[in-house]
Amino acid sequence: MQKVILVTGATDGIGFETAKMLVEQNHHLIVHGRSAAKVEDVVNKLQALHGNAKVESVVADLSNLKAVTAMVTEIAERFGKIDVLINNAGVYSTPHTITDDGLDVRFVVNTIAPYYLTKELLPLLSSSGRVVNLSSAAQAPVNIDALEGHRTLGDGDAYAQSKLALTMWSRALGLANQHNGPMIVSVNPKSFLGSKMVKDAYGIAGGDLSQGADILVRAGLSDEFNHAHGKYYDNDIEAFAQPHSQALDDAKVAEVIASIKSLITRLA
């Protein structure tokens, strides 16, 4: 059955490889990117791969929460419903680490924007819908001051903390929706895959991106994830696993989510 699937950060890396796999399966794809030119190029490439593919696009800068608000409105008006949301977009290093709102761009793009997007798009997802959040094996205890822009972190710390924060709210939202859906899961796609992010961060070519794309497609569509509400899948070991211990600390998770909600209320 054809599904309507939104993939954020679909212009390169794992996002683009995931989009290719989904198009080959003849799903109705909505590809997201922050550059209109890159998004248009990706749409053309995907349609060239599969002549009958239904590929549409949305452009938004996820480092700006007001742009996320506009993106949500556009998706609701144009599509009315979606079946799967894959929150793939992410940032590790960038020349400008602080947004115009004074926040670390890694926390905004990797943690806050996908939370906001997920919460706002829940009404468009059915009980059998799915949200797949791209986590990482790199997870570190979340510093609330850093999340709120009061403390500066290096690239590695900011990335690892932002990915744990994503995993934390994924678990909380997943468990909160386990009886009524949609299914919400976080996934480490596999460490050191050959994305631009890995090349920039570690200076290595990395592994085959299709390994990461394959698990994202499976998480979005396969029966093995039917009951993965709030779980963390670690593709390094190819199994569900325990996330960082802080993701299991309900008080800390609640603190992180409260901070995210406060920032959204103030800035979106």
Secondary structure, 3 states (H helix, E strand, C coil): CCCEEEECCCCCHHHHHHHHHHHHCCCEEEEEECCHHHHHHHHHHHHHHCCCCCEEEEECCCCCHHHHHHHHHHHHHHHCCCCEEEECCCCCCCCCCECCCCCEHHHHHHHHHHHHHHHHHHHHCCCCCEEEEECCCCCCCCCHHHHCCCCCCCHHHHHHHHHHHHHHHHHHHHHHCCCCCCEEEEEECCCCECCHHHHHHHCCCCECHHHHHHHHHHHHHCHHHCCCCCCEEECCCCEEECCCHHHHCHHHHHHHHHHHHHHHHHHC
